[in-house]
Amino acid sequence: MEGVPLLTSTQSTVAPPARSFKALLGVAFVFAGIFVCSVVTVNQHTTHGPSPPSSNATAFSGDLRKRCSELYMTQTLNHFEAIPDTYSQRYFVCSEFWHGDGAPIFFYVGNEADVELYLNHTGLMWENAAEFGALLVFAEHRFFGKSVPYGADASKHLQHLSSEQALADYAVLLREIKAARNVTKSAVIGFGGSYGGMLGTWFRIKYPHVIDGVIAGSAPVLSFLGDTPPANLTAYSQIVTFDASAAGGSVPNCVANVRRSWDVLFESAKTAEGRKFMGDALGLCEPLATEEDALSIPGWMKSAYEYLAMGNYPYPSSYIMNGVSELPAYPVRAACLPLEPLFPATKEGNRSLLHAMRASIGVYYNSTFDTPCYSTSSPSAESQVDANYWDYLFCSELYQPQDQGVNDMFWLDLHNDTAMAEECLAQWNVTLRPLWATTVYGGHKALKDTSNIVFSNGNYDPWSGMGVLEDMSESVVAVKVDGGAHHLDLMFSHPLDSPGVKAAREVEKAHIRKWIQQVHDARGKN
């Protein structure tokens, strides 16, 4: 919920609203030509033409858009009513490895961010394209990136934003891509991480005639209410805590110090003197004028640990920061280093503890090393729009409540469906549907009844606790990525990759090969 992270093109020290962070999946891939059919038109607007193949074709560096064609399709706005309204959906085709009909189509199931982010980071697709002769397609999710209906007025038409509409977009897009290329024998293999992995899963469940198999990385498809067995609502915070523990590789006192800091903050929030103490110790730019202002700070700080846990990769990476800056290797461990000492329960000890917390969250909020103070009140326009759109999805259909303060390092905060329903109605004028995702997509039972999905989850990824961790059947399998964070296996290979992620990619590759063979056997190789 990458997703993928709802970050901006410029580094921000501002957290999106708390619900957007909790629901973040986040940790979000065509052909040249113009054709028209009775339902949809595909119009080429190429700003990044495909580069000719070279002897270095499999060395992937720089901006990979240069190796693709950027295209726009005139897409149906509402697939479930016979109305003429349309919008322009963006997608990329990367055809340098394509062997033609019979060779597979690797399809990235776009999620809640600009699709360029996924194009440039989904190494599993790129690194296997040459061997399989695959056509790469990166599709953008409606209302994100440049695929925004109604332009500046998009927020007035959010009734057209839903996972169901997005899946229908992808089904139509693939139909037209295959028709334009006269493709009848090719397998379509889906790839998606986080919300994209959820979409890929549901794509396979709802459109098995369109998508032949899916690699679903870090997909919390078991995070919804109404399922049997029920969702583990405390798993997310528990895994963030694991990453900060000695068992997760961090210094021994980190968890205890983070846990104690909340008591200091909540107590300081009660008085003007305490709020000044709190703001000064944490290095906040704006004064905390009210207790309400001060009580927003713990959630903002917790968000840093959530993002660092999702990006707890074994090497420096810019993915969680949307390419703007780089987090260090194992950033949770780096964030815990200032919290190694034991701080006495005195005013000066509390001050030292909050100074250490400031340095700790700075691994995320000051990743550019040029932030003199932290601002918590002015998110950029782009990050706020993406956060708002995800917030709408959360309220309208993808409600993922979470609980914390139970066997973790955070304060007690249990979900409240009634309060959330009131907030969703006030903000979006929509009725919260707590059971809708399980109703429409089926939960455990649907996963047991479908086929050809590989679910991968890393033990450092907070979302893994709501993912598929055990095989559902012979063809719906779980791959545990030891030493992996948020869909690390989908990314480019790295010399510091753990044995667990290397093994996971081999399993995924074997299943891709099997799915392609199944299609060849069913449709004929020639």
Residue pairs with C-beta under 8 A, 6 or more apart in sequence:
1 23
1 24
1 25
1 26
1 27
1 111
1 112
1 194
1 195
1 220
1 390
1 463
2 24
2 25
2 26
2 27
2 28
2 111
2 112
2 113
2 117
2 193
2 194
2 195
2 196
2 486
3 24
3 25
3 26
3 27
3 28
3 111
3 112
3 113
3 193
3 194
3 195
3 196
3 486
4 25
4 26
4 27
4 28
4 111
4 112
4 113
4 117
4 118
4 193
4 194
4 195
4 196
5 24
5 26
5 27
5 113
5 307
5 310
5 320
5 321
5 322
6 16
6 20
6 24
6 26
6 112
6 113
6 383
6 386
6 387
6 390
7 320
7 321
7 322
7 324
7 383
8 322
8 324
8 379
8 380
8 382
8 383
9 322
9 324
9 382
10 324
10 380
11 321
11 324
11 325
11 367
11 368
11 371
12 379
12 380
12 383
13 365
13 366
13 371
13 374
13 375
13 376
14 300
14 375
14 376
14 377
14 378
14 379
14 380
14 383
15 21
15 299
15 300
15 303
15 304
15 376
15 379
16 24
16 303
16 379
16 383
16 384
16 387
17 387
17 391
18 299
18 303
19 391
19 394
19 420
19 423
20 387
20 388
20 390
20 391
20 394
21 299
21 303
21 306
22 236
22 400
22 402
23 390
23 391
23 394
23 398
23 400
24 306
24 390
25 111
25 112
25 194
25 195
25 196
25 198
25 220
25 463
26 111
26 112
26 194
26 195
26 310
26 486
27 193
27 194
27 218
27 310
27 311
27 319
27 320
27 463
27 486
27 487
28 110
28 111
28 112
28 113
28 115
28 117
28 118
28 141
28 144
28 192
28 193
28 194
28 195
28 196
29 92
29 106
29 107
29 108
29 110
29 115
29 118
29 119
29 122
29 125
29 136
29 137
29 138
29 139
29 191
30 69
30 71
30 91
30 92
30 93
30 137
30 138
30 139
30 173
30 177
31 69
31 71
31 93
31 95
31 135
31 177
31 180
31 181
32 44
32 46
32 50
32 69
32 71
32 93
32 95
33 42
33 44
33 180
34 42
34 43
34 44
35 41
35 42
35 176
35 179
35 180
37 176
37 179
39 76
39 172
40 73
40 74
40 75
40 76
40 172
40 176
41 73
41 74
42 71
42 72
42 73
42 74
42 176
42 177
42 180
43 71
43 72
43 73
43 74
43 88
44 69
44 71
44 72
45 70
45 71
45 72
46 69
46 70
46 71
47 70
48 65
48 66
48 68
48 69
48 70
48 92
49 66
49 69
50 67
50 68
50 69
50 93
50 94
50 95
50 96
51 66
51 67
51 96
52 96
53 96
57 96
57 97
57 130
58 127
58 130
60 123
60 126
60 127
60 492
63 120
64 94
64 119
64 120
64 126
65 92
65 116
65 119
65 120
67 94
67 96
68 92
68 93
68 94
68 95
68 119
68 136
68 138
69 92
69 93
69 94
69 95
70 90
70 92
71 90
71 91
71 92
71 93
72 88
72 89
72 90
72 91
72 146
73 88
73 89
73 91
73 173
73 176
74 86
74 87
74 88
75 86
75 87
75 88
75 89
75 142
75 169
75 172
75 173
76 85
76 86
76 168
76 169
76 172
77 83
77 85
77 86
77 87
77 149
77 160
78 85
78 160
78 165
79 165
79 168
79 169
79 172
80 164
80 165
80 168
87 142
87 147
87 148
87 149
87 150
88 146
88 147
89 139
89 140
89 142
89 147
89 169
89 173
90 115
90 140
90 145
90 146
90 147
91 110
91 115
91 137
91 138
91 139
91 140
91 173
92 115
92 116
92 119
92 136
92 137
92 138
93 135
93 136
93 137
93 177
94 119
94 126
94 129
94 135
94 136
94 137
94 138
95 135
95 136
97 129
97 130
97 132
97 133
97 134
97 135
97 136
98 133
98 134
98 135
99 133
99 134
100 133
101 181
101 182
101 183
101 184
101 185
101 186
102 185
102 186
102 520
102 525
102 526
103 132
103 133
103 134
103 135
103 186
104 132
104 133
104 134
104 135
104 186
104 187
104 188
104 189
104 512
104 516
105 134
105 135
105 137
105 174
105 177
105 178
105 183
105 186
105 187
105 188
105 189
106 125
106 128
106 129
106 132
106 134
106 135
106 136
106 137
106 189
106 191
107 137
107 139
107 170
107 174
107 188
107 189
107 190
107 191
107 211
108 115
108 118
108 119
108 122
108 125
108 136
108 137
108 138
108 139
108 190
108 191
108 192
108 196
109 139
109 170
109 190
109 191
109 192
109 196
109 197
109 199
109 200
109 203
109 214
110 118
110 138
110 139
110 140
110 141
110 144
110 145
110 166
110 170
110 196
110 199
111 118
111 141
111 144
111 192
111 193
111 194
111 195
111 196
111 199
112 141
112 144
112 195
112 386
112 389
112 390
112 393
113 144
113 145
113 322
113 386
114 140
114 144
114 145
114 146
115 138
115 139
115 140
115 141
115 144
115 145
115 147
116 145
117 319
117 322
117 323
118 138
118 193
118 196
119 138
120 323
121 319
121 490
121 491
121 492
122 138
122 191
122 193
122 490
122 491
123 490
123 491
123 492
123 493
124 191
124 215
124 489
124 490
124 491
124 505
124 508
125 134
125 136
125 191
126 136
126 492
127 492
127 493
128 134
128 509
128 512
129 136
132 512
132 513
132 516
134 189
135 186
137 173
137 174
137 177
139 169
139 170
139 173
140 146
140 147
141 147
141 166
141 199
142 148
142 149
142 160
142 161
142 165
142 166
142 169
143 149
143 154
143 158
143 160
143 161
143 389
144 386
144 389
148 154
149 157
149 160
150 156
150 157
155 385
155 388
158 389
158 392
158 396
158 428
161 389
161 392
161 393
161 396
162 393
162 396
162 397
163 198
163 199
163 202
163 393
163 397
163 398
164 397
164 440
166 199
167 199
167 202
167 203
167 206
167 207
170 199
170 203
170 207
170 210
171 203
171 207
171 210
174 188
174 210
174 211
175 210
177 183
178 184
178 186
184 523
185 519
185 520
185 523
185 524
185 525
186 519
187 212
187 213
187 515
187 516
187 518
187 519
187 520
188 210
188 211
188 212
189 211
189 212
189 213
189 214
189 215
189 512
189 515
189 516
190 200
190 203
190 204
190 211
190 213
190 214
190 215
191 200
191 214
191 215
191 217
191 490
192 198
192 199
192 200
192 201
192 214
192 215
192 216
192 217
192 219
193 216
193 217
193 218
193 219
193 486
193 487
193 490
194 217
194 218
194 219
194 220
194 463
194 486
194 487
195 219
196 219
197 214
197 215
197 216
197 217
197 218
197 219
197 221
197 455
197 487
198 216
198 219
198 220
198 221
200 211
200 214
200 215
200 216
200 219
200 453
201 214
201 216
201 219
201 221
201 441
201 447
201 453
201 455
202 221
202 441
203 210
203 211
203 214
204 211
204 213
204 214
204 450
204 451
204 452
204 453
205 441
205 442
205 446
205 447
205 450
206 441
208 450
208 451
212 452
212 515
212 516
212 518
212 519
213 452
213 453
213 454
213 511
213 512
213 515
214 452
214 453
214 454
215 454
215 456
215 490
215 508
215 511
215 512
216 453
216 454
216 455
216 456
216 468
217 456
217 457
217 487
217 488
217 489
217 490
218 456
218 457
218 458
218 461
218 463
218 464
218 467
218 486
218 487
219 455
219 463
219 467
219 468
220 400
220 463
220 466
220 467
221 441
221 443
221 447
221 455
221 466
221 467
221 468
222 231
222 232
222 443
222 444
222 466
222 467
222 468
223 231
223 400
223 463
223 466
224 231
224 398
224 399
224 400
224 435
224 437
224 438
224 443
225 231
225 399
225 401
225 434
225 435
225 438
226 434
226 435
226 438
226 439
226 443
227 438
227 443
227 444
228 443
228 444
228 445
229 444
231 466
232 465
232 466
233 401
233 402
233 403
233 415
234 402
234 403
234 404
234 406
234 407
234 408
235 462
235 464
235 465
235 466
236 306
236 402
236 404
236 462
236 463
236 465
236 466
237 402
237 403
237 404
237 405
237 406
237 408
237 409
237 410
237 462
238 406
238 407
238 408
238 465
239 309
239 459
239 460
239 461
239 462
239 464
239 465
240 305
240 306
240 309
240 332
240 408
240 409
240 462
241 255
241 407
241 408
241 409
241 410
242 248
242 459
242 460
243 249
243 250
243 308
243 309
243 312
243 332
243 460
243 462
244 250
244 254
244 255
244 258
244 305
244 309
244 332
244 335
244 336
244 409
245 254
245 255
246 252
248 332
248 333
248 460
249 330
249 333
250 332
250 333
250 336
251 333
251 336
251 337
251 339
251 340
252 340
253 339
253 340
253 341
253 342
254 336
254 339
254 340
255 409
256 409
257 339
257 342
257 343
257 353
257 356
257 357
258 305
258 339
258 357
258 360
258 409
258 410
259 409
259 410
260 343
260 353
261 353
261 354
261 357
262 298
262 410
262 411
264 350
264 353
264 354
265 278
265 294
265 297
265 298
265 354
266 295
266 298
266 411
267 274
268 274
268 275
268 277
268 278
268 294
269 275
269 278
269 288
269 291
269 294
269 295
269 297
270 291
274 294
275 287
275 288
275 289
275 291
275 293
275 294
276 287
276 288
277 351
278 284
278 288
278 294
278 297
278 354
279 286
279 287
279 288
281 350
281 351
281 354
281 355
281 358
282 297
282 301
282 354
282 357
282 358
282 374
283 358
283 372
283 373
283 374
284 297
284 373
284 374
284 375
284 376
285 373
285 374
285 375
286 375
286 376
286 377
288 294
288 297
296 376
297 376
298 411
300 376
301 357
301 361
302 410
304 335
304 360
304 361
304 363
304 364
304 365
305 332
305 335
305 361
305 364
306 462
307 320
307 364
308 320
308 327
308 331
308 332
308 335
308 363
308 364
309 332
309 460
309 461
309 462
309 485
310 320
310 461
310 462
310 463
310 485
310 486
311 317
311 319
311 320
311 321
311 327
311 331
311 485
311 486
312 330
312 331
312 332
312 333
312 460
312 461
312 485
313 319
313 327
313 329
313 330
313 331
313 485
313 488
314 329
314 330
314 483
314 494
314 496
314 497
314 498
315 329
315 494
315 495
315 496
316 326
316 327
316 328
316 329
317 326
317 327
317 491
318 324
318 325
318 326
318 327
319 491
320 327
320 486
321 327
321 367
324 368
325 367
325 368
326 367
327 334
327 363
327 364
327 367
328 334
328 363
329 496
331 363
331 364
332 460
334 363
335 360
335 361
335 363
335 364
336 360
337 360
338 356
338 357
338 359
338 360
339 356
339 357
339 360
341 352
341 356
343 349
343 350
343 352
343 353
343 356
358 374
361 374
362 371
365 371
365 374
366 374
379 387
391 427
391 428
392 428
392 430
394 400
395 420
395 423
395 424
395 427
395 428
395 430
395 432
396 424
396 428
396 430
396 433
397 433
397 436
397 437
397 440
398 437
399 420
399 432
399 433
399 434
399 436
399 437
400 466
401 415
401 417
401 420
401 434
402 415
403 413
403 414
403 415
404 410
404 411
404 412
404 413
405 411
405 412
405 413
405 414
406 412
417 432
417 434
420 432
421 431
421 432
424 430
424 431
424 432
425 431
425 432
442 449
444 472
447 453
447 468
447 472
447 476
448 472
448 473
448 476
450 476
451 473
451 475
451 476
452 475
452 476
452 511
452 515
452 518
453 475
453 476
453 477
454 477
454 479
454 507
454 508
454 511
455 467
455 468
455 469
455 476
455 477
455 478
455 479
456 478
456 479
456 480
456 481
456 484
456 487
456 489
456 490
456 504
456 508
457 463
457 464
457 467
457 468
457 469
457 478
457 479
457 480
457 481
457 484
458 464
458 480
458 481
458 482
458 483
458 484
458 485
458 486
458 487
458 488
458 489
458 500
458 501
459 480
459 481
459 482
459 483
459 484
460 483
460 484
460 485
461 484
461 485
461 486
461 487
461 488
463 486
467 478
468 476
468 478
469 478
469 480
470 478
471 477
471 478
472 478
477 507
477 511
479 489
479 504
479 507
479 508
480 500
480 504
481 488
481 489
481 498
481 500
481 501
481 504
482 498
482 499
482 500
483 498
483 499
483 500
483 501
484 498
484 500
484 501
484 504
488 497
488 501
489 501
489 504
489 505
489 508
493 502
493 505
